[in-house]
Amino acid sequence: MAIPGETAPRVKWLAAPTSPVWVDQALARPDLVLIDHAHCERKAAGVALQLMFRYPSDRELGERLSPLAREELAHFERVLALMGQRGIAPRPLPAPPYGAALKAQVRREEPGRLLDSLLVAGLIEARSHERMALLASHGPDPELRQLYGDLLASEARHFGLYWLLAEARCGRQALVARLEELARAEWEALLSPEAGAVGAERVRMHSPGVLPLEPLAAPG
């Protein structure tokens, strides 16, 4: 059982932290979180590759995102291996509306499209980092605590890289202003119409469960 009000250290990208309700749901169904985690790692690799293909003339983007994609796939393989050891078969899971809600925020015209794509990817990485930290801190299973703890540094590096790539291409002023808007949208995507009562059977790495909105502090 999570301690009421206790969360991971504040991640500056995020408008508000995850609620203890989500932590309780995730700890009640670690199998679902593992399956969804595998899907998330694979999707994260796909996001990096998609950006590389969309902007093939941006050499630095390709040089920086190619190792990120490989690392995400290595994480996917590690989660998949642990699932196999535990007899958990990979399977499709109904996804929460989180990813689609954030994707809908991405503007269609450049340079807004590039900026938004980088910031949305970074926000997803930041939320993943925050929630893995919670699972590493509160989980009763030593093996799962080790898994989530081991991935924290790379998750932090990933959202930091997206920040640096966005700043280099669009400037800090435009970045900070847009991040505040997108961070609020990310928070709204994690609100539950049932006040967080999603239920453990539908828990996902990015299922609803956040505390009230707080002022956003710019990274850096």
N, C-alpha and C positions, 0 to 999 in steps of 0.2 A: 504494500500500500504506500503510495507516495505521500509525503508530508505536505499538508495543505500550504499553498503559497510558496513552496520551495521549487526553484527552477534552476536551470543551468546558468552560468555566467552570461550576462547580457551580450548578445551578438549585435554589433552596431548597425548592421544592415537592416535588422528587423524592427518593425514598428512596435511590436509587443511580444513578450515571451509566450511560450507554450504553457498551457494550464496543467495542473496536476491531474485533471480528468483524463487528458490524453495519456499521461504516463500510466495511470491505473489501467486503462484499456489496453495499452501496448504490453504491459507486464502480464496481463491476463491471457493474452494470445500471442506469445512469442513466435509461434509457427507462422501466423499470418504476417507478422511484421517481417520475418525472414524472407518469406516468399515475395512480399512486396518490395523489400529491400533489393533483392536480386533484380526485379524489374526496373527499379529506380537506377541502379548502377548501369544497366544496359541502356536505358534511355539517356542517361547522362553522357555516355560515350557517343550515342547517336546525335545528341545536340551539338557536341564539339565537332563531329564530322560534318554535320549539316552546315555549320558556319564556315568550315574550311571549303566546302564545295560552293557555297553561295558567294564567297569572296576569294576566288582563286588567285587574284592579283595581289592580295595582301600577304606578302611573304611572312612577315612576323606573326601574323595571326595563325598561319599554318604551322610555323615552327613551334609556337607555344601551345597550340591546342592539340597537336598530334600526340605529344607525350601525355597530355591530360586524358585523351581518349583511351590510350593504352592502359593508363593507370585505372580508369573506371572499369575497363574490361577485366583487369586483374582483380579488382574488388568483386566484380560479378562472379568470377571464377571461384574466389575464396568463399563467398556466400553460398554458391551452388555446392561446393565441396562439403561445407558444414551441413547443409541441408541433406546431402546424400548420407553423411555419417549418422544423421538423426532419423533417417527414413522418411524425410519430408519431400514429397514429390513436387517438382515445379508445376504450376498450373496457372491459367489465367485467373485474374481477380478483377471484379468490377472496380474500376478506378474512381476515386473521389473526383469532384469537379475542379480540384485545385489546379492541375496542370492546364486544363482547357481555359480556365478563368484567367490565368496569367498570360497564356498565349494570345488571348483575345485583346490584351492590352498593348500588344506590339503594333506600332504604327506601320503603315504600308509603304510610306515614302522614305527615301534616304535623306539625310543621315539618321533620321529618327528610328528607322527600322534596325539599323546596326546597333545604335545605343540601347534601344529597348531590348533587343535580343540578348545582348551581353548582360544587361542588368537583370533581366528575368532569369537567365541561367545562373547568375550569381546569387540571386535571392533564393532560388531553390536549393543551391548548395549550402547557403547560410542556414536555412531552416533545417536541412538534413544534418548539418554539423551540430546545431543546437539540440536536436532531438536525439542524436546518437550520444551526445554528452549526458543527457538525462538517463538514457538506457544504461550507459556505462556506470553512472553513479548510483542508480536505484535498483538495477536488476539483481535478482537473487541467484542467477545462473553465472558462475565464474567464467565459463567458456564464452557466453554471450557478452559479458562485461569486457572480456579481453578483445573480442572482435570489434565491438563498437569503440572501445578505447583506442585500439590500434589505428582506426580509420580517421580519428579526429584531426590529426595534423594534416593529412592530405586534403580533407574536406575544407579546412580553413585555407589551405594554400590555393585550392581551386577557386573559392569565391574571391580571394584576394587577387588572383590572376585576372578574373573577369573584370574586377574593378580597374586594374592597371590598364588593361586593353581598352576599356571604355574611356578612361581618362585621356589616354594617349591619342585617341581618335576624335573625341568630341569635346574635350576640355572639362576641367573640374566644375566650372560654374553650371554648365548645362547638365552635367552628370548628377550633381548634388540635387538640383531642382527636380529632375526627373525621378531620381531614386526615391525621393520623399513621396511622390505620387504613386510609384509602383509598390513601395513598401506598404502603403496603406491598402492598395489593391490586394497584395499578398495576404495581409491580415484579414481583409474581408473574405477572401477565399477560404479561410480557415474558420470562419464563424459558422456555427451550426444553427439552423432554423429551430432546433430543439434545445437551445441553450447548452450545447455541448453533449447532449445525450445521444450520441451516435451509436454507442454500444460496442462492446468488445468484438462482436462478430464481424463488424465492418471497419475495424481499426486498420489503418494503413500508415506508412511513414509520413504521409502528408494529409491525413484525415483531419477533420475539424477538431479544434481544441486550443484556443488562445485566450490569454488574459486581456483585460481592457486596454485600449489603445494608449500608448505613451508617446511623448515627444521623441522624434527621431534624431539621433546624434550621427552626424556625418562621419564615415570612416576616415582614417588617415590622421 
